[in-house]
Amino acid sequence: MSQSTTNKGLAERRAESFASCYASVFNCYVDKAKGALIWDVEGREYIDFAGGIGGMNVGHSHPKVVSAIKDQAERFTHTCLMVAPYGSAVQLAEKLCKAAPGDEPKAVAYVTSGAEAVENAVKIARVYTGRTGVVTLANGYHGRTMLTMAMTGRVAPFKAGFGPFAPEVYPVGSPYCYRCPIGKSYPDCGAACADLLSELFVKVVAAESIACMVMEPVMGEGGFIVPPKEYVKKVKKICEENGILFVSDEIQSGIARTGKMFAIEHFDVIPDIITTAKSLAAGMPISAVVGSKKIMDSVHPGGVGGTYSGNPLSCAAGLAVFDILESEDLFSRADIIGEKTKTCFESLQKSFPVIGDVRGLSGMMAMELVHDKETKAPAPELARAIVSHCFENGLLMLATGTYGNVLRILSPLVITDEQLDSGLDIVEKAFAAVCK
Ligand SMILES: Cc1ncc(COP(=O)(O)O)c(C=O)c1O
């Protein structure tokens, strides 16, 4: 095998040309991928529980996405939406406006990455409110740009050495029931941690200077933390009472991942702004800020944009994604995948005391590993060992969480029952081998 067709050969060449700051979890160089399967350059097959970190809800190389991209590429690949626009961008915006919860008229602004969408949501909220402050959750993740790093609650590897960070960002304790920030237990607590927001306005910053609160309805990189519904409702109410916009960062949790188009729909609140990316266009680069039209239209023309924003190939892929979500009912499929995974994780939890918590929402399921169920000391090295054992046995699964000790499933929603069962079987065997 020539050097460029082996994983080892490519890794050696990569070591010369890639900066070491750019890391990859697995040493498997992809040759092709289809549905929920990936093949590396040596022909080894993997079941994909990572789904490109949530970018592949409709699966790899879905024929409708491939055909939409091919057709578009033959017509044109880039004119710049800010120069000469095209119909697919309008059609996709119409679909996003219709899909976003709430009866108010909506409008969309395209950018390219998830972090950019969050940055622009904050920019828009600042113009609309005339205020500067941003409240975030202490375990949230919003990206790697200067502002979104400041909004992210994890130092290594995301923030270490990169400061100073953008000012006017105020984190509050997260509704992380397994590690309650105020030492209480749900449901007896009545979601008392929502009061941390009111306390912030007494102790740290005036509510009148806060433009928006940005939160993920299910914290992704934070470890698939699902807030109680009462928490989200309470926080939204506090925001409303204080003229603060509520931004739902759905970059990981959106596009049917939790059985609904947007995860915030589970919580009976209507956000002012939603950010979406990743699975919106099956991993093609595009992100969008979707919000109430009066808020979105408060910004001057030209205030938001970017050379690649609303790229035509991505818009074509996005339209195919909307079609696939409906025609293959991936909403119900997310729920079925979630149930199956939860049953498997809960049964593993009975056999392996290292599994401190099993949690999630629909197709976003996870388990948190600890050394001791009393102290809850995080066990990131065990999570890494399980991930590595799974990889050796043909499964790509990712660890996440503020402490790096959470195993999560973000498989394409088109995964077959057989593939899901085989993947879960590999996870089970990894626990048996690693936690003997
Ligand atoms: C909730 C959330 N927000 C923002 C981002 C940043 O997206 P991107 O990596 O496209 O900048 C991510 C990425 O994982 C995310 O999960």
PDBQT file of the ligand as one rigid body, heavy atoms in Angstrom, charges set to zero:
ROOT
HETATM    1  C1  LIG A 501     -24.169  24.583  20.524  1.00  0.00    +0.000 C 
HETATM    2  C2  LIG A 501     -23.040  24.983  19.628  1.00  0.00    +0.000 A 
HETATM    3  N1  LIG A 501     -22.876  26.280  19.326  1.00  0.00    +0.000 NA
HETATM    4  C3  LIG A 501     -21.892  26.687  18.512  1.00  0.00    +0.000 A 
HETATM    5  C4  LIG A 501     -21.004  25.775  17.959  1.00  0.00    +0.000 A 
HETATM    6  C5  LIG A 501     -19.901  26.262  17.062  1.00  0.00    +0.000 C 
HETATM    7  O1  LIG A 501     -20.101  25.827  15.764  1.00  0.00    +0.000 OA
HETATM    8  P1  LIG A 501     -18.899  25.872  14.695  1.00  0.00    +0.000 P 
HETATM    9  O2  LIG A 501     -17.931  24.818  15.113  1.00  0.00    +0.000 OA
HETATM   10  O3  LIG A 501     -19.548  25.576  13.380  1.00  0.00    +0.000 OA
HETATM   11  O4  LIG A 501     -18.320  27.240  14.755  1.00  0.00    +0.000 OA
HETATM   12  C6  LIG A 501     -21.149  24.427  18.257  1.00  0.00    +0.000 A 
HETATM   13  C7  LIG A 501     -20.207  23.432  17.709  1.00  0.00    +0.000 C 
HETATM   14  O5  LIG A 501     -20.086  22.313  18.162  1.00  0.00    +0.000 OA
HETATM   15  C8  LIG A 501     -22.187  24.012  19.119  1.00  0.00    +0.000 A 
HETATM   16  O6  LIG A 501     -22.364  22.737  19.446  1.00  0.00    +0.000 OA
ENDROOT
TORSDOF 0
